[in-house]
């Protein structure tokens, strides 16, 4: 069992608004799930990490699975938001590719390693877990595919295929890069991978007759 989080003793006696308490429990659960995986984690561990009693934990989440699903939903939504924001940040397509790749790198490099719950879950065979992750992936792909289709005139299926390739490249590269980031900076890694992706995507001319990437 993990030792209590710093200041856990003080938090045991404090009263927090329901929303703040829920957030506290989610952060504690993230620490435990990332460290041990779903199957090896225990509600006891999460309660200790949060500095609360088990009854308090069960007031907010009826069980470990429900807690895991809530946490997964939060981080899948966060990734989808990052990608959607990257697509809407600029009308320059070269910059869009860079931003899309960067969104995955930033998500995977964020504090707490929440990406492991999304991409490396030991509960991926659970129907609800798979549905949440698949929905998040679909939202990311659709955000990118919409831009590709609008600019190139490609049909929905082909635009989604290209977008899926870009998201897959970004995720895989970012996960490989994470333990190497002491030798390759984030900006250099994103620049290299977006350059690779751009060489392919820019080969599809815009339907308005402009030069690729304009």
PLY file of the C-alpha trace (Angstrom):
ply
format ascii 1.0
element vertex 214
property float x
property float y
property float z
element edge 213
property int vertex1
property int vertex2
end_header
0.00 0.00 0.00
1.30 3.44 -0.89
2.07 5.87 1.94
-0.38 8.74 2.42
0.05 11.69 0.14
1.72 14.69 1.83
-0.73 16.57 4.01
-3.12 13.62 3.90
-3.66 13.78 7.64
-4.84 17.37 7.37
-7.12 16.53 4.47
-8.80 13.76 6.47
-10.30 16.32 8.80
-11.04 19.01 6.20
-14.42 19.51 4.58
-14.37 20.22 0.87
-17.18 21.15 -1.50
-18.41 18.09 -3.38
-16.80 19.10 -6.65
-13.43 19.77 -5.02
-13.59 16.46 -3.15
-14.38 14.59 -6.34
-11.40 16.20 -8.08
-9.16 15.29 -5.14
-10.28 11.67 -5.33
-9.75 11.52 -9.08
-6.20 12.82 -8.75
-5.42 10.28 -6.03
-6.96 7.50 -8.11
-4.87 8.55 -11.10
-1.69 8.19 -9.07
-2.65 4.71 -7.95
-3.97 3.45 -11.29
-0.94 4.73 -13.19
1.43 3.14 -10.68
-0.31 -0.23 -10.35
-2.84 -0.63 -13.15
-6.53 -1.24 -12.61
-6.40 -4.84 -11.42
-3.68 -4.37 -8.80
-5.07 -1.09 -7.46
-7.33 -1.15 -4.41
-9.89 1.31 -3.11
-7.98 1.20 0.18
-4.89 2.50 -1.62
-6.85 5.29 -3.26
-8.47 6.36 0.01
-5.09 6.46 1.73
-3.57 8.40 -1.15
-6.41 10.93 -0.99
-6.31 11.13 2.79
-9.96 10.16 3.23
-11.86 7.26 4.69
-13.26 4.55 2.43
-16.84 5.61 3.19
-16.03 9.09 1.84
-14.61 7.52 -1.31
-17.72 5.39 -1.78
-19.95 8.43 -1.34
-18.58 9.69 -4.65
-17.88 6.47 -6.54
-19.77 3.21 -5.99
-16.77 1.10 -6.94
-13.29 0.93 -8.41
-14.53 0.39 -11.95
-16.80 3.46 -11.83
-13.90 5.52 -10.52
-11.65 4.29 -13.30
-14.27 5.05 -15.97
-14.78 8.57 -14.65
-11.04 9.20 -14.74
-10.71 7.72 -18.22
-13.57 9.83 -19.53
-11.90 12.96 -18.16
-8.59 12.32 -19.90
-10.05 11.12 -23.20
-12.09 14.33 -23.29
-8.94 16.32 -22.55
-7.08 14.77 -25.48
-9.99 15.37 -27.84
-10.12 18.99 -26.70
-6.39 19.42 -27.32
-6.69 18.09 -30.86
-9.82 20.08 -31.65
-8.20 23.24 -30.37
-5.12 22.55 -32.50
-7.27 22.29 -35.62
-9.07 25.54 -34.91
-6.06 27.58 -33.89
-4.98 28.54 -37.40
-5.99 28.28 -41.05
-2.43 27.47 -42.11
-2.33 23.74 -42.82
1.38 23.29 -42.13
0.83 24.84 -38.73
-2.22 22.64 -38.21
-0.18 19.48 -38.70
2.43 20.76 -36.27
-0.26 21.60 -33.72
-1.99 18.23 -34.07
1.26 16.35 -33.52
2.11 18.67 -30.65
-1.25 18.00 -29.00
-0.35 14.32 -28.63
3.14 15.09 -27.38
1.79 17.52 -24.78
-0.89 15.09 -23.62
1.61 12.27 -23.21
4.15 14.55 -21.51
1.63 15.98 -19.03
2.13 15.56 -15.30
0.70 12.37 -13.85
1.16 10.19 -16.96
-2.60 9.96 -17.49
-1.94 8.85 -21.05
-1.18 5.40 -19.68
-4.83 5.02 -18.70
-5.89 5.87 -22.25
-3.28 4.02 -24.31
-1.90 1.34 -21.98
-4.89 0.31 -19.87
-4.96 -3.23 -18.50
-8.75 -2.98 -18.76
-8.98 -2.43 -22.52
-11.09 -5.57 -22.97
-13.84 -4.02 -20.85
-16.66 -2.91 -23.16
-17.14 0.45 -21.44
-13.41 1.22 -21.37
-13.08 0.36 -25.04
-16.13 2.46 -25.90
-14.72 5.53 -24.12
-11.29 5.21 -25.73
-12.78 4.52 -29.17
-15.07 7.53 -28.85
-12.13 9.77 -27.98
-10.10 8.43 -30.89
-13.05 9.00 -33.21
-13.46 12.61 -32.09
-9.75 13.30 -32.69
-9.80 11.66 -36.10
-12.97 13.48 -37.13
-11.54 16.85 -36.12
-8.55 16.31 -38.39
-10.48 14.57 -41.16
-12.91 17.45 -41.43
-10.09 19.83 -42.25
-8.50 17.39 -44.71
-11.78 16.79 -46.52
-12.63 20.49 -46.70
-9.23 21.42 -48.10
-8.59 18.52 -50.48
-12.03 17.44 -51.61
-11.31 13.85 -50.57
-14.31 11.77 -49.57
-15.08 10.99 -45.95
-13.47 7.54 -45.88
-10.17 8.67 -47.36
-10.00 11.80 -45.21
-10.61 9.66 -42.12
-7.90 7.22 -43.20
-5.35 10.00 -43.52
-6.43 11.52 -40.20
-6.18 8.13 -38.51
-2.64 7.79 -39.84
-1.68 11.18 -38.44
-3.10 10.43 -34.99
-1.46 7.00 -34.93
1.89 8.44 -35.94
1.63 11.16 -33.30
0.65 8.81 -30.47
3.29 6.18 -31.24
6.07 8.72 -31.72
5.19 10.61 -28.53
5.13 7.44 -26.45
8.51 6.39 -27.85
9.92 9.87 -27.26
8.86 10.25 -23.63
11.73 8.28 -22.04
14.14 9.83 -24.57
13.23 13.46 -23.95
16.48 14.11 -22.17
18.25 13.75 -25.52
15.55 15.00 -27.91
13.58 18.10 -26.94
9.83 18.25 -27.29
10.02 20.96 -29.96
12.58 19.05 -32.03
10.58 15.83 -31.79
7.35 17.54 -32.83
9.14 19.31 -35.67
10.59 16.04 -36.98
7.31 14.14 -36.85
5.20 16.96 -38.28
7.71 17.34 -41.13
7.34 13.63 -41.86
3.54 13.86 -41.84
3.48 17.07 -43.86
5.50 15.53 -46.68
2.60 13.16 -47.26
-0.42 15.34 -46.53
0.86 18.31 -48.53
0.87 16.11 -51.63
-2.91 16.48 -51.78
-3.55 19.90 -53.41
-6.27 22.15 -52.06
-9.47 22.10 -54.07
-9.47 25.90 -54.39
-6.35 25.67 -56.52
-4.04 27.22 -53.94
-0.64 25.75 -53.38
-0.47 22.90 -50.83
-0.10 24.20 -47.33
-1.38 27.67 -48.08
0 1
1 2
2 3
3 4
4 5
5 6
6 7
7 8
8 9
9 10
10 11
11 12
12 13
13 14
14 15
15 16
16 17
17 18
18 19
19 20
20 21
21 22
22 23
23 24
24 25
25 26
26 27
27 28
28 29
29 30
30 31
31 32
32 33
33 34
34 35
35 36
36 37
37 38
38 39
39 40
40 41
41 42
42 43
43 44
44 45
45 46
46 47
47 48
48 49
49 50
50 51
51 52
52 53
53 54
54 55
55 56
56 57
57 58
58 59
59 60
60 61
61 62
62 63
63 64
64 65
65 66
66 67
67 68
68 69
69 70
70 71
71 72
72 73
73 74
74 75
75 76
76 77
77 78
78 79
79 80
80 81
81 82
82 83
83 84
84 85
85 86
86 87
87 88
88 89
89 90
90 91
91 92
92 93
93 94
94 95
95 96
96 97
97 98
98 99
99 100
100 101
101 102
102 103
103 104
104 105
105 106
106 107
107 108
108 109
109 110
110 111
111 112
112 113
113 114
114 115
115 116
116 117
117 118
118 119
119 120
120 121
121 122
122 123
123 124
124 125
125 126
126 127
127 128
128 129
129 130
130 131
131 132
132 133
133 134
134 135
135 136
136 137
137 138
138 139
139 140
140 141
141 142
142 143
143 144
144 145
145 146
146 147
147 148
148 149
149 150
150 151
151 152
152 153
153 154
154 155
155 156
156 157
157 158
158 159
159 160
160 161
161 162
162 163
163 164
164 165
165 166
166 167
167 168
168 169
169 170
170 171
171 172
172 173
173 174
174 175
175 176
176 177
177 178
178 179
179 180
180 181
181 182
182 183
183 184
184 185
185 186
186 187
187 188
188 189
189 190
190 191
191 192
192 193
193 194
194 195
195 196
196 197
197 198
198 199
199 200
200 201
201 202
202 203
203 204
204 205
205 206
206 207
207 208
208 209
209 210
210 211
211 212
212 213
